[in-house]
Amino acid sequence: MKRRVLYISIMAALQSMAGCTVVPASTAVNACQLLDTATREADLAPAWYIGAGQVLESCGQLQGRKDGEVRACYAEARNGYRDSQECEAMQ
């Protein structure tokens, strides 16, 4: 369920920022907030954290990309591909 929320959030954020449609500013802000919440609470693949971080940086989060990379590192550590100490060093 959390993964589905993240997918929808990313699609909404990307669509609102792509200029394909005009949406109220509050809708874009809500999409960014939803994406931020999903990346903090969902257990996702590392690539999703990196992509979400890029979108969040477009939303105005200065550390969005870096936070996404750190979350991706922890996801790789959970999956056994990295040591979590490497992730702690990134922060």
Backbone as a ProteinNet text record, in pm:
[ID]
protein_1_A
[PRIMARY]
MKRRVLYISIMAALQSMAGCTVVPASTAVNACQLLDTATREADLAPAWYIGAGQVLESCGQLQGRKDGEVRACYAEARNGYRDSQECEAMQ
[TERTIARY]
82	0	86.5	191.6	278.3	348.6	385.2	451.8	358.8	233.6	135.3	116	113.6	101.4	220.9	339.1	458	451.2	410.4	400.1	304.3	190.1	90.4	145	215	272.2	375.2	461.8	565.3	502.2	404.5	338.5	271.4	205.3	136.8	237.1	345.9	446.5	512.7	548.4	612.4	518.9	394.6	299.6	275.3	268	242.6	362.9	482.3	601.4	638.4	583.1	620.3	557.7	460.3	396.3	289.9	255	153.3	15	-1	-130.4	-108.8	-202.6	-194.3	-272.8	-205	-269.9	-251.2	-341.6	-323.5	-195.3	-133.2	-7.8	-25.3	-140.6	-161.4	-160.6	-204.1	-202.5	-59.3	25.4	166.4	233.8	204.7	263.2	217.2	89.2	37.8	102.7	125.2	190.8	333.1	403.1	539.9	541.7	447.4	440.5	407.4	318.5	282.7	402.6	476.1	595.7	699.4	717.5	811.4	772	644.2	595.5	616	585.9	600.9	746.7	840.1	981.2	1032.7	975.3	1019	959	838.9	768.4	763.7	784.2	772.5	905.9	898.4	1016.8	1023	1110.2	1112.7	1248.3	1252.2	1377.8	1466.7	1597.8	1690	1667.7	1639.6	1620.3	1502.5	1399.7	1284.3	1321.5	1404.9	1447.5	1527.1	1612.6	1693.1	1603.5	1509.6	1416.7	1329.4	1281.5	1198	1279.4	1405.9	1491.6	1509.8	1520	1533	1405.8	1291.9	1164.7	1149.7	1184.8	1174	1266.5	1381.4	1469.2	1401.4	1327.6	1251	1137.7	1091.4	985.1	1038.8	1169.7	1226.1	1302.3	1309	1386.3	1533.7	1610.7	1751.3	1831.3	1797	1868.1	1795.3	1698	1616.1	1695.2	1786	1865.8	1959	2023.9	2115.3	2039.4	1923.9	1842.6	1799.3	1763.8	1725.7	1840	1960.1	2076.5	2106.6	2089.4	2112.4	2006.7	1880	1774.1	1796.8	1846.3	1877.7	1989.4	2087.5	2197.5	2144.5	2057.1	1999.6	1914.3	1845.9	1768	1861.3	1975	2073	2130.1	2149	2199.3	2096.3	1968.9	1862.9	1860.5	1891.5	1889.7	2020.6	2118.4	2243.1	2351.2	2333	2431.5	2535.5	2512.2	2602.8	2605.3	2703.3	2711.9	2645.2	2562.4	2491.6	2586.3	2708	2804.8	2841.8	2841	2866.2	2758.1	2635.4	2522.6	2532.2	2574.7	2590.6	2696.8	2799.9	2906.1	2857.5	2752.6	2699.3	2621.9	2575.1	2490	2565.6
-119.3	0	125.9	125.3	243.1	266.5	158.8	170.6	234.2	195.4	251.5	401	440.4	582.5	659.8	601.8	668.7	683.9	578.5	586.2	697.5	703.1	805.6	943.8	955.2	1083.6	1132	1041.1	1078.4	1120.2	1044.7	1080.2	1216.2	1241.3	1370.6	1485.1	1464.5	1569.7	1597.2	1491.7	1510.2	1577	1535.6	1592.6	1740.4	1774	1913.7	2002.2	1945.2	2024	2025.3	1936.1	1924.9	2034.2	2102.6	2208.8	2157.6	2032	1975.8	2028	2062.6	2109.2	2216.5	2303.7	2408.2	2360.2	2357.4	2315.2	2424.6	2434.2	2531.7	2502.6	2607.2	2590.9	2497.4	2501.8	2415.4	2268	2236.9	2098.3	2050	2133.3	2096.1	2081	2170.4	2162.5	2035	2002.6	1880.6	1756.9	1757.1	1643	1628.2	1739	1734.1	1684	1729.4	1684.3	1535.1	1489.9	1348.5	1263.8	1310.6	1239.2	1233.7	1343	1346.7	1246.3	1242.9	1148	1003.8	977.4	841.2	796.3	885.1	845	821.8	890.5	869.6	744	704.2	596	464.9	468.9	346.4	273.4	144	61.1	33.2	105.8	101.5	58.2	38.6	6.9	131.6	111.2	225.2	326.3	280.5	372.7	466.8	421	507.5	619.6	590.3	696.4	804.1	760.8	856.5	942.3	879.1	953.9	1048.9	1001.6	1086.9	1204.6	1181.4	1289.7	1397.5	1355.8	1452.9	1535.6	1470.8	1543.2	1637.4	1590.8	1675.7	1796.1	1779.3	1893.1	1995.2	1945.7	2034.8	2102.9	2038.2	2095.1	2204.5	2217.4	2321.6	2271.3	2140.3	2086.8	2089.2	2170.8	2187.5	2058.5	1976.1	1850.4	1730.4	1753.5	1644.7	1534.2	1571.3	1471.7	1396.5	1469.9	1405.7	1311.9	1356.6	1270.8	1144.9	1159.1	1042.7	944.1	995.4	907.8	835.5	905.4	842	734.2	763.4	663.2	544	569.4	459.6	373.6	436.8	363.2	271	324	240.2	127.4	152.8	46.3	-62.8	-24	-123	-199.3	-131.8	-198.9	-299.5	-261.2	-354.6	-478.3	-458.8	-570.5	-649.2	-607	-680.6	-642.8	-534.1	-494.5	-396.3	-337.6	-238.1	-252.9	-192.3	-183.3	-52.1	-54.9	65.7	174	135.8	235.6	330.9	280.2	365.4	474	435.4	527.8	634.7	592.3	688.2	791.2	749.4	841.4	944.3	910.8	1002.1	1117.5	1103.2	1205.5	1322.7
0	0	0	83.2	90.1	-43.1	-109.2	-238	-340.5	-337.7	-430.2	-404.7	-277.3	-242.5	-297.2	-285.6	-336.8	-488.2	-559.3	-704.5	-746	-681.6	-713.8	-682.2	-570.4	-530.6	-631.4	-672.4	-768.6	-900.2	-946.5	-1072.6	-1062	-951.1	-933.8	-927.3	-855.3	-843.7	-978.2	-1049.6	-1179.3	-1278.9	-1278.4	-1371.9	-1341.2	-1214.8	-1179.5	-1211.2	-1208.5	-1236.5	-1383.8	-1461.9	-1602.3	-1686.7	-1635.4	-1711.1	-1806	-1795.6	-1884.3	-1848.5	-1725.8	-1680.1	-1574.3	-1562.2	-1460.4	-1338.9	-1225.5	-1102.1	-998.2	-904.5	-797	-719.2	-668.9	-594.3	-475.8	-412.6	-295.9	-334.9	-455.8	-502.2	-519.4	-577.9	-594.2	-458.9	-366.4	-232.4	-163.8	-175.9	-114	-174.5	-306	-370.8	-319	-302.4	-249.7	-105.5	-25.7	113.6	120.6	34.4	32	-10.2	-109.2	-153.6	-41.2	29.4	141.3	248.7	281.7	382.8	336.6	211.2	158.4	162.1	128.4	129.8	270.8	368.6	506.8	567	525.2	593.3	516.3	386.4	306.9	298.4	276.9	255.5	105.8	35	-110.3	-163.8	-294.5	-361.6	-362.1	-359.2	-356.5	-468.6	-587.8	-700.8	-677.8	-608.5	-581.1	-486.6	-389.5	-297.5	-371.6	-463.6	-539.4	-628.1	-698.2	-782.7	-703	-589.8	-505	-451.9	-420.7	-373.7	-478.9	-604	-713.6	-727.6	-716.2	-724.8	-606.1	-487.5	-368.8	-377.7	-440.3	-460.7	-553.2	-652.9	-740.7	-664.7	-559.3	-476.5	-383.1	-377.4	-292.9	-171.7	-153.2	-41.3	-80.2	-15.3	-51.9	-38.4	58.5	83	24	-63.5	-116.1	-182.9	-270.8	-343	-247	-156.9	-61.1	32	81.5	168.1	94.9	-32.4	-112.3	-127.2	-146.5	-159	-28.1	83.8	214.6	238.5	206.7	224.1	132.2	12.2	-80.1	-23.3	38.6	101	211.2	295.9	402.4	344.1	233.2	168.3	117.5	60.5	15.9	134.8	246.5	366.8	418.4	414.3	456.7	368.8	241.1	146.1	145.8	226.5	239.3	139.7	66.6	-34	18.6	133.3	191.4	341.1	401.3	546	588.5	688	730.2	782.6	819.9	863	749.4	625.9	510.4	501.5	531	524.5	632.8	750.4	860.2	825.4	753	713.8	611	537.6	434.7	496.1	617.3	677.9	728.6
[MASK]
+++++++++++++++++++++++++++++++++++++++++++++++++++++++++++++++++++++++++++++++++++++++++++

